[in-house]
Structures are given as structure tokens and as C-alpha cells.
Amino acid sequence: MSVDTVTHLNFRGDAREALTFYQSVFGGDLALVTYKDAGNVQEPTEADQVMWGQVAAESGFHVMAYDVPSRMPWNQGENAFFVSLRSGTAEEAAAYWEKLSEGGTVLLPLDRAQWAPLYGMLRDRFGVTWVVDVARAPEEDGVS
């Protein structure tokens, strides 16, 4: 088993532009899911914003990003990133989740997501926000 940590960047409306830029710099594959793609549009003007996105290159470069919805607080200097913990199995992800969540706050319960068999978000007792999921290659689920 293995586990990877990935920088997860948070934007307010320009995640697509940022990920496209990072792809132009580092190469690799760009994958995007909009709020509309995921059937999770809560603000019509944000339908085409990125709910989940990543650039992954053969060189090992990997970054994830999304557009923080306007209904949620966002301050570029305070919550500009998450730590993304990607596991190879649901069991491993759940075990890390349980440990990380001790004394913390669950922001989104660990459950199935459009882009992953298991996904959740929590803020640990030190104030660090973690997104935990089970890795799945974009080509496995048609995400583009």
C-alpha cells in the first residue's frame, strides 16, 4: 500500500485558469469536474466553475484545485490550500480519516464522490484542512 500527499489549491473563480497554466508549465494531464458536471449547482453563476480539478504529470508533478463557492468563506491568505491525502484503498483511507479527525471537525463526511470511490474533508485539531480520498485514474471514470 502507498499513500500520496498532494497540494490542493483553493481559488475563487479562477481554478480552471490556474490549472491550465500549471499544465502549460509542467505538462501532464488536466482533469476537471465543474459544479454543473457534478450536479451540484447551488449558485447558477458558478455552474461552470471547478468543483474538482487536477494536473498530473509523468514527472511526478501533481496539484489539485477547486473554486470555493461564494457561500463559503475564502481568504487567499488564510485558506488558499488543503493537504490532499490520496490512498490506494478505501480501508486505508478510512483508517487515516479516523485518526486525522480525532479532535477535529468533519467538513464533508467520507463518502462516494463523482471522481473517487471515497472522498471527505476535515479540519484537524491544528486547523489544517485535509481532503482524503481513494485515488482513481481519470480515464477509469471518464472525467475530463
Steps between C-alpha positions, in 0.01 A plus 500: 500500500603858446371842580570828322457855619410758239476876528137604455463866401184700565387779271202728459402461138833448327593136576462402134736778392753406769492128418534572128799719579662230717445248221677736257793524741533137613322303225283207594130432490234749601175366649205722599154448649277808515219551748262449205673173402455373856138611522588723795410849378391713794577837341420515125786741426745239637373202295807490275750554779726212607368273774799267462803525277855381471814499291710185523823456304725199445779702662320463833351850505147487635277783616127511569271804514144620523292818508370571849126573467392855584286368787818388678764725654823532309807706565797442274737562789320272747354202315675500166581129517408159644713193549361224280563147625444243224493134593496185291218333696182599681617322814825695512324831432243431773774415751685827432167686512420365845837603639507845335146581614572439872445836667426659163193606304346304212421746221373242250445140613705223341277364222489420128570787256472533123879492463590254776358189667546676834552870579470722807627825648596581857684761701737337745550619857785724382285685245638323190235405243544153351321350203521122518411275209567175321697562182344409170650582163286753305483267200329238721192715545493718192587822683651756266 
